[in-house]
């Protein structure tokens, strides 16, 4: 039984050792300034310093007169109590030890005066009013800056010292002139413990509230970052689904050409036949694996509230669109309620499949955004064919009526940027002075960026000029 009892006390003793070890370490974060307004940043520190000055002056008077400690000891003790409050702003644990030790020394020295010829009921003991205020300030600041168990340990040790002074040692003897007995002092131990408990609870509650708010801000920041990262990955996944279709088409062409090639050569050698057959088999195997990947990546039936085929398209197995289907896209947009005009300039040279697909998707997303955010507006779609690439520009005028809540995902511009960055192009988006919006993109013809990573000089100049002219336009 004795062994079991000793085992049951081991966790308690371990906890007590941890608390005492933390109370022996002066490390603690200083009291932070107010975040706003800026001119009141140091207001808490100024308030505490003023309180320390008042408590210190009151303690000097009280300890010198009521406790009869004399000028050197009473004045010094009062100064130390005030200094402990200021020290608690940066080092609450040493400040707590300093305040508690000064109070104990003052109480013990006052108790040595066995005869106090003063009117009953005598001074406040063992906690004078000023000492109680100083210790309350220190405990409050300690509870604000340190864990709860440390604050509770400091409170418990303060209560234990109070009990030893008042309950075990007893107060100073009192003998009035011509009268024996009577109350020797006004006991303040119980009141002091109640006040200290209240301030520790208040400080702990404020510290918990501040930590919860900090964690909430950090969690909100992490959630926003995670949402942005997830949105980016969704856009890249959608682009990857579409480009997989392009790659699958090329793999099919390779397989067919490898099968037809032997028939185009008179008396082909056996080695040539074997090599072409190997190319065809590798292409078929790659195509089979690619179809499996497509089955995982392709969405089953993506939403398209405006009938424009936004996203991956209404039909999962439909071929990816090119600029040849631009007229159908424009007609669907007109049927949805927008006045759309198109203008194509320059010699239409062949474009890489990925470039045509990206150009189509950029126009499609820009028209969808106009439907969502600019109902009743007039939209102009412009295509400029240059020797080095294609420039796309979509401008809408001011909306005729307020836009309803958007059913879209809200990251169309992000998808445009990803497409353009993938091809090494440039994208510019801006509002116009008439209240509309413009999207302009330059895509290299082969989907390969120029060596310096920018669009060709004359094409980039064309893009900059058209975007620079947007604020002066009143109609698209």
Secondary structure, 3 states (H helix, E strand, C coil): CHHHHHHHHHHHHHHHHHHHHHHHCCCCCCCCCCCCCHHHCCHHHHHHHHHHHHHHHHHHHHHHHCCCCHHHHHHHHHHHHHHHHHHCCCCHHHHHHHHHHHHHHHHHHHHCCCCCCCCCCCCEECCCHHHHHHHHHHHHHHHHHCCHHHHHHHHHHHHHHHHHHHHHHCCCCCCECCECCCCCCEECHHHHHHHHHHHHHHHHHHHHHHHHHHHHHHHHHHHHHHHHHHHHHHHHHHHHHHHHHHHHHHHHHHHHHHHHHHHHCCCCCHHHHHHHHHHHHHHHHHHHHHHHHHHHHCCCCCCCCCCCCCCCCCCCCCCCCCHHHHHHHHHHHHHCCCEEEEEEECCCCCCCHHHHHHHHHHHHHHHHHHHHHCCCCEEEEEEEEECCEEEEEEEECCCCCCCCCCCCCCCHHHHHHHHHHHHCCEEEEEECCCCCEEEEEEEECCCCCCCCCCCCHHHHHHHHHHHHCHHHCCCC
